[in-house]
């Protein structure tokens, strides 16, 4: 009886707070937020210095309709990934794999759409050398695209390990932290879309 009572507080303490792995991912995401915060601050500084935005010398600007489509695709991928991790937490491996698969496909379509947009803008004469407007657009979207590719690599690794049976309803730290990072990438894109596509 005494041994059982003594063990109970120890067991309860194990369930308090978040794991070191999730805390590490949260700190990493915090540093990434500061990186994008700096990029956005630089964008607004450059924009506020301009008499007109986009500058009158820029004949072509980004397509809002394509940006909206890419936003819908990326948000849908985040929803699919979230459904997948909820399925795993309930022991539904099939739903977990399906959610990851859909998220990876949609994320890949997003990257394909961004590459398509870049090529179109280059063909129209807008590139990173096209003054402040072009450089800020390509730097911010390029940084974000690199983070999407990193997130896709993490999701693919999670999916491969899922087929190996590495995750259970009670052991899924890497899967959960990877999907948390994917949510972060999606949220950042909402800001990118709002600032670069809608606010001029």
C-alpha positions in Angstrom: 0.0 0.0 0.0 2.8 2.4 1.0 4.8 1.5 -2.0 1.8 2.1 -4.3 1.1 5.5 -2.7 4.8 6.5 -3.1 4.8 5.5 -6.8 1.7 7.5 -7.6 3.2 11.0 -7.4 6.1 9.9 -9.5 3.8 8.6 -12.3 1.8 11.8 -12.1 4.9 13.9 -12.5 5.8 12.1 -15.8 2.6 13.4 -17.4 3.2 17.1 -16.5 4.3 19.5 -19.2 5.6 18.6 -22.6 8.4 16.3 -23.5 11.9 17.5 -24.2 11.5 16.7 -27.8 8.4 18.8 -28.3 10.0 21.6 -26.2 13.0 21.5 -28.6 10.8 21.7 -31.6 8.8 24.6 -30.0 12.1 26.5 -29.4 13.2 25.8 -33.0 9.9 27.1 -34.3 10.3 30.2 -32.1 13.7 30.9 -33.7 12.1 30.5 -37.2 9.4 32.9 -36.3 12.1 35.5 -35.5 13.7 34.8 -38.9 10.5 35.4 -40.8 9.7 38.4 -38.5 12.9 39.9 -39.6 12.1 39.3 -43.3 8.7 40.8 -42.9 10.1 43.8 -41.0 12.6 44.4 -43.8 9.9 44.1 -46.4 7.7 46.8 -44.7 10.8 49.0 -44.2 11.6 48.9 -47.9 8.0 49.3 -48.9 7.5 52.4 -46.7 10.5 54.0 -48.3 9.0 53.7 -51.8 6.8 56.4 -53.3 4.6 53.8 -54.9 4.3 50.0 -54.4 4.8 48.1 -56.5 7.2 50.6 -58.2 5.9 52.1 -61.4 8.8 50.4 -63.3 7.3 47.0 -62.4 5.0 45.9 -65.2 4.0 42.5 -63.8 3.1 41.6 -60.2 2.2 38.4 -58.5 -1.2 36.7 -59.3 -3.6 36.9 -56.4 -5.8 34.1 -57.7 -2.8 31.7 -57.9 -1.7 32.8 -54.4 -5.2 32.1 -53.1 -5.2 28.7 -54.7 -1.8 27.8 -53.2 -3.0 29.0 -49.8 -6.1 26.7 -50.0 -3.9 23.8 -51.0 -1.4 24.3 -48.1 -4.1 24.8 -45.5 -5.8 21.6 -46.8 -2.5 19.7 -46.4 -2.3 20.9 -42.8 -5.8 19.7 -42.1 -5.0 16.3 -43.6 -1.9 16.0 -41.5 -3.8 17.0 -38.3 -6.5 14.4 -39.1 -3.7 11.8 -39.5 -2.1 12.5 -36.1 -5.5 12.4 -34.4 -6.1 9.0 -36.1 -2.8 7.7 -34.7 -3.6 9.0 -31.2 -6.7 6.8 -31.4 -4.8 3.8 -32.7 -6.0 4.2 -36.3 -2.9 3.5 -38.4 -4.8 3.6 -41.7 -6.1 7.1 -41.1 -2.7 8.2 -39.9 -1.0 7.0 -43.1 -3.8 8.4 -45.3 -3.6 11.8 -43.7 0.2 11.9 -44.1 -0.1 10.8 -47.7 -2.6 13.5 -48.6 -0.5 16.1 -46.8 2.6 15.1 -48.8 0.7 15.2 -52.1 -0.8 18.6 -51.4 2.5 20.0 -50.1 4.2 18.8 -53.3 1.5 20.4 -55.4 2.1 23.7 -53.5 5.8 23.6 -54.3 5.0 22.8 -57.9 2.6 25.8 -58.0 5.2 28.1 -56.5 7.8 26.9 -59.1 5.3 27.5 -61.9 4.7 31.0 -60.5 8.4 31.8 -60.4 9.0 30.7 -64.0 6.0 32.8 -65.1 7.3 35.9 -63.3 10.8 35.3 -64.8 9.3 35.1 -68.3 7.5 38.4 -67.6 10.8 40.1 -66.6 10.2 40.0 -62.8 13.1 38.4 -60.8 15.2 38.9 -57.7 17.2 41.6 -59.6 14.1 43.6 -60.4 14.7 46.2 -57.7 13.3 46.1 -54.1 10.0 44.6 -55.1 11.4 41.6 -56.9 14.1 40.9 -54.4 11.8 41.0 -51.4 9.2 38.8 -53.1 11.7 36.2 -54.2 13.7 36.2 -50.9 10.6 35.7 -48.7 8.9 33.2 -50.9 12.2 31.4 -51.5 12.8 31.1 -47.7 9.3 29.8 -47.2 9.6 27.4 -50.1 12.8 26.0 -48.5 10.9 25.5 -45.3 8.1 23.7 -47.1 10.6 21.3 -48.7 12.2 20.6 -45.3 8.7 20.0 -43.9 7.9 17.6 -46.7 11.1 15.7 -46.1 10.0 15.3 -42.4 6.6 14.1 -43.4 8.0 11.6 -45.9 10.3 10.3 -43.1 7.3 10.0 -40.8 5.3 8.1 -43.5 8.1 5.7 -44.1 8.5 5.0 -40.4 4.7 4.6 -40.2 4.9 1.8 -42.7 7.7 0.2 -40.6 5.3 0.3 -37.6 7.5 2.7 -35.6 4.6 4.8 -34.2 1.8 3.8 -31.8 -1.0 5.7 -30.0 1.4 6.3 -27.1 4.8 6.6 -29.0 4.7 9.2 -31.7 6.9 12.1 -30.7 8.7 12.5 -34.0 5.4 12.3 -35.9 3.7 14.9 -33.7 6.7 17.3 -33.8 7.0 17.0 -37.6 3.3 17.8 -38.0 3.6 20.7 -35.6 6.4 22.0 -37.9 4.1 21.6 -40.9 1.4 23.6 -39.2 4.0 26.3 -38.6 5.0 26.4 -42.3 1.3 26.7 -43.2 0.7 29.5 -40.8 3.7 31.4 -42.1 2.4 31.1 -45.6 -0.9 32.8 -44.6 1.2 35.8 -43.5 3.2 35.6 -46.7 0.1 35.5 -48.8 -1.5 38.4 -46.9 1.5 40.6 -47.1 2.9 39.9 -50.5 -0.3 39.1 -52.5 -3.1 41.0 -50.8 -1.6 44.2 -49.3 -0.7 46.2 -52.3 
